[in-house]
Amino acid sequence: MNSPLSATQAPTEPRAATSTPAIPDRPSVDGLEDKWAPVWQEQGTYSFDRERALSLPREQVYAIDTPPPTASGSLHVGHVFSYTHTDCIARYKRMRGLEVFYPMGWDDNGLPTERRVQNYYGVRGDTQAAYIEGYEPPQRGGEGKSVKAADQQPISRRNFIDLCHELTTEDEKAFEALWRRLGLSVDWSVTYQTIDHRSRAVAQQAFLRNLARGEAYQAQAPGLWDVTFQTAVAQAELEARDYPGHYHRVAFHQPDGEPVYIETTRPELLASCVALIAHPDDERYQGLFGTTVTSPVFNVELPVLAHSAAEMDKGAGIAMCCTFGDLTDVQWWRELQLPTRSLVTRNGRMQAETPDWLTDPAAREFYTSNVAGTTTFTARKNTVEALRESGDLDGEPKATQRKANFFEKGDKPLEIVTSRQWYIRNGGRDVDLREALLARGRELDFHPDFMRVRYENWVGGLAGDWLISRQRFFGVAFPIWYPIDAAGETDYEHPIVPDEALLPIDPTLDVPAGYTPEQRDQPGGFTGDPDIMDTWATSSLSPEITAGWPAGGTGDPELFAHIFPMDLRPQGQDIIRTWLFSTVVRAHHEFDSLPWAHAAISGWILDPDRKKMSKSKGNAETPEGMLTQHGSDAVRYWAAAARLGTDAAFDTGQMRVGRRLAMKILNASKFVLGFPAPSEEQVEPCGATNCDGDISQVVRHPLDRALLADLAVVVERATKGYEAYDHTRALEVTETFFWTFCDDYLELVKDRAYGREGDEAGALSARATLRHALDVLLRLFAPFVPYATEEVWSWWRTGSVHRAPWPAADEARAGVDADSSGQTLAAVGAALAGIRRAKSDAKLGMRAVVQSVTLAGPEAALAAIRACADDLSAAGRIETITYADADQVQIRDAVLLPPPPREG
């Protein structure tokens, strides 16, 4: 991991202040990313200051457990959406004076990377292939194409891993460039890969400690298996999908020959049947419980048992339990202590050897000739034909759509295969541990709070422990060897573990203490564990990896003790069950604590059909084009407009609104800064950087005073929004005020700011208010549109707006005592809008003169309008105003004169 953990970042050198703002003639949002991203990097604007963090109380440090995106291809618009949410929070906390720890990682191991490498290079890993020095793959660049396994060149595990490293390194460069363009304020000197040296050491150390405490264990047990990817699959990686099949009504036989009919979609598993099971309350089968039946074709005697998981209203209400057709079979097998008769193998074919439990000669002959070594499809076809011939198939199969479990990245239904795998206890089989992890969920602050239910539903519904081993190549190896006895049998019960100081190790290359390399895979020697850890087993340790948990001679114990548990885990809602829960499990086991205090959960991006956008579904937009077309500030605006936990439509129209906002910030700022700042003779210097002086004594006009009072309320509301992890609320109140500032206030005070009729005091009041409001607004907008706000800040301020302090309500008010109800500006603005509307209705330009008009409204509104009548009359070109009572502000009896012709 690249890290500044041993050095203190030098303070940013401020840009020199200028007496006259350096304002471009034609401000534009185009090109701001290329202008400011390098400046931020060069000046260390977002660098984490380790020494300062250690010197501060813990509550003044804010540590973010940034999601490491999967480095396999390209980012999509959903990443931009959720990472923008996090960045807004990070920027706000930094401006509040907290030292923000905001690293970036890359989740580069696991199946998505392997699939991409297979298609990109046209290769596949083969444990039997020899390593080739300087290997050159058959192709480079198979983007978007799926290369069939038969066409992939088999290469050694080591060569395959080398290609994984090569491709992910290139992908990560592209990811970083895009994140920088988006304006993420991460510290790019603090990065990691989930497969790098430190991550492997952390993952292996955590596993060894889990193993030593009994939290990790190995078991030969039924588990979900993907025959395409040849790997075990965890419960959290499942997707239930509709899959076409057929119901077969099959007769089992009681001792007296009477049939008992079951309905099944998987007749190919008939040979692995171990019982018939019905619900204990099902009156149809009360007389059968405790008796036996004989299976058709294979003539195996089977018990009839009761279990509450049987569904009385499904099919015949009685089902065959096979080992194993689905997860219910596993539940029955475990709870009723049934024998294991597993026939489906890892390659998806039926066991080649005829099983011992088939004792009937005809059954053994049928299995040998029609089932052994066949695919499940062929075994089904042959078994159904045998049932038809024996008369045990009642009617013909009926087409149906059945729910089948798929690996979330797979294309074929999963099988349940008995194999030796590693597990970590997660409460799936331990009630006390489950309750402890549910209590952790109640301890964690979810934003929004309703996302907690998803955590609780997942933990409460767990059916087993967390399977963490995978039969793949690119991942963190299990730091385990096994002794081999003199007869050549592997002793799995007494694993050999390394000293933690030696981590990370690769058991397929490294040799355990007390052995020699020549003893590998030999009788009396040892063998390395061939499996790797599930990618979640590594990324579940992201807080430990980034915060500096010591492992394998790496880390920063002092920093880790100070910032762990971290403050924030931002992530998507779909991985609460995987990343969030698994991270809670690891921290609970190792530290008896939560890994962070808050979890910010983003919603999904939906396509026009209201479906979640994702790379796997093929409906995801890539962000490069929209960042180029609309600009980063515009895209960030679209993302920030959606609250945490809320799904949002992919809406380029909203991006255009964001671009318009960014342009308006530039143009309005140019107008405001076109007026001179108050001189030292006019205001008392405030003695602070980036301050135009104490303006409380010069802001005298009631409209100006009302604006600052309203601005103070906006600051209060925006701050409350951020503190409640509601960045959208902060954006809403800031943006609403800004458009009122531009559309109403600027128009109302423009003539006075220019020095209308020699009113120097009025001009000074307007100019001071304009500059002060702009200063505050830029800081309020900075987390959302960082490029436009930095550009304007550079015109007249020193340093970076992103290192400027977040405004306080008292500061925004500038010592001015005024009504903060918002009525003054609203009333005068409504009157001005009515005047404009009257001119438009009369099809006259805004330069038309209002010879006379009656302004009607409530007493309080009329009082505000009278106090600001000079500005209203100038902005509206009004000669005479009369007033009348009404329930709301209205324009009556406006007498309009066409505007005089323009000179020249």
WOSUL-V389279 format. One line per field, one symbol per residue. ss: DSSP state (h for helix, s for strand, l for the rest). phi: phi as a letter, one per 40 degrees, with the letter a starting at -180 (. if undefined). burial: 1 if it has 9 or more other C-alpha atoms within 8 Angstrom, else 0. A space follows every 10 residues. Layout:
# WOSUL-V389279
ss = ???
phi = ???
burial = ???
This chain:
# WOSUL-V389279
ss = lsllllllll llllllllll llllllllll lhhhhhhhhh hhhllllllh hhhhhllhhh ssssllllss llllllhhhh hhhhhhhhhh hhhhhlllss sslsssslll hhhhhhhhhh hlssslllll llllllllll llllllllhh hlssslhhhh hhhhhhhhhh hhhhhhhhhh hhllllllll ssslllhhhh hhhhhhhhhh hhhllsssss ssssssllll ssllhhhsss ssssssssss ssssllllss ssssllhhhh hhssssssll llhhhlllll lsssllllll ssssssllll lllllllsss ssllllhhhh hhhhhlllll lllsllllss llllllllll hhhhhhhhhh llllshhhhh hhhhhhhhhh llsllllsss ssssssslll llslssssss ssssllllll hhhhhhhhhh hhhlssslhh hhhhhhhhhh lllllsslss llllllslls ssssllllls sssssssllh hhllllllll llllllhhhs lllllsssll lsslhhhhhl lhhhhhhlll sllsllhhhh hhhllsssss sshhhhhhhh hhhhhhhhhh hllllsssss ssllssllll lsllllllll llhhhhhhhh lhhhhhhhhh lllllllssl lhhhhhhhhh hhhhhhhhhh hhhlllllll lllsllllll lllsllllll lhhhhhhhhh hhhhhhhhhh hhhlllhhhh hhhhhhhhhh hhhhhhhhhh hhhllhhhlh hhhhhhhhhh hhhhhhhhhh hllllhhhhh hhhhhhllll hhhlllllhh hhhlllllll llhhhhhhhh hhhhhhhhhh hlllllllss ssssssslhh hhhhhhhlhh hhhhhhlsll ssssslllls ssssssslll llll
phi = .caccbbbcc cccccccbcb dccccbcacc gcccccdccc cccgdbcccc ccdccccdcc bbbbcccccc cahacbcccd dcccdccccc ccccccgccc cbcbbbcbbh cdcccccdcc bgbacbcccc cbcgcbccab hccgbbccdc ccccbcdccc cdcccccccc cccccccccc ccgccccccb babcbcdccc cccccccccd cccgcbabac acacbccccf acbcdcbcbc bcacabcbcb ccbcdcgccb cbbacbcccd cbcbabbbcc ccccbdcccg bbbbccgbfb cbcbbbaccc bccbgcgbbc bbbacaccdc ccdcccfccc bcbccccgbc dcccccccbc dccccccccb bdgccccccc dccccccccc gcccgcdbca bbcbcbcdbb bbdcbbbcac bcbbcbgcbb cccdcccccc ccccccbccc cdcccccccc bcbacccbcb cbbcaccccb bbcbcccgcc cccbccbccd ccccbbccbc bcdgbbdccc fbdgbaaccc cbcddccccc bdccccchdc afgbhadccd ccbbcccbbc acccbccbcc cccccccccc bfaccacbbb bccbcbcdcg bccacccgbc cccdcccccb gcccccddcc cbcdgbcbcc bccccccccc cccccccccc cccccccdcc ccbcdcgbcf bchccccbcb cccccccccc cccccccccc ccccfbcccc cccccdcccc dccbcdcccd ccccgdfgcc cccccccccd ccccdccdcc cdccbccccc ccdccabcgb ccbccccbcc cccfgccacb cgcccccccc cccccccccc ccfbcccccc caabbbicdc cccccdcbcc ccccccfbcb bbbacacacb bbfcbbbdcc cccg
burial = 1001000110 0000000000 0000001010 0110011001 1001111111 0111000001 1111111111 1100111111 1111111111 1111100111 1111111111 0111011111 1111110010 1000000000 0100001000 0101111011 1011001100 1100100111 1111111011 1111110111 1111111111 1000111010 0111111001 1111001100 0000111111 1111000000 1111001111 0111111110 0100010010 0111111111 0111111001 1100011111 1111100011 0110000100 1111110111 1001000100 0011011101 1111110111 1111011100 0111000000 1001111001 0011111110 1111111111 0011101101 1001111100 1101110110 0100111111 1111111111 1111100101 1000111100 0011111000 0100100011 0111111111 1111111111 1111111111 1100111011 0011111111 1110111111 1111111111 0001111111 1111111000 0011000001 0110011001 1111111111 1111111110 0001111111 1110111111 0110101100 0011100000 0111100111 1111111111 1111111111 1100111111 1111001111 1101111111 1110110010 0111111111 1111011111 1111111111 1111111111 1111011110 1111010001 0111101111 1101110111 0001100111 1111111100 1101101100 1111111110 1000010011 1001010110 0000
